[in-house]
Amino acid sequence: MVKSLRLICDKQDQWDDYVAPVLFSYRATVTVSTNISPYRVLFGRDMKTAIDGALLAEWEGSADVERYTGELIPKLKLTKEISRQNLQDRNEKAKLRRKYYRQ
């Protein structure tokens, strides 16, 4: 985050103007370690941006909370498992690289 702020700010006193957009970008970006965005890990779905809202058709009716929850919980569990497995795979690869370079 600090690198991003340094790239777009000329002076440190400008950081408060850019923190929110930089964090938004970070949360929506897929990370190398988990191969999933932080937003998806936390909420179990991709982040909706302004362009998504402009492109989506108007939603009709209200959400059925029980159905939504019933669909969301398995997605969250699956997302958590995928993220955990991706992180574990990255750690294993890092261990192998460290072992290789120590020899």
Secondary structure, 3 states (H helix, E strand, C coil): CHHHHHHHCCCHHHHHHHHHHHHHHHHHCCCCCCCCCHHHHHHCCCCCCHHHHHHCCCCCCCCCHHHHHHHHHHHHHHHHHHHHHHHHHHHHHHHHHHHHHHC
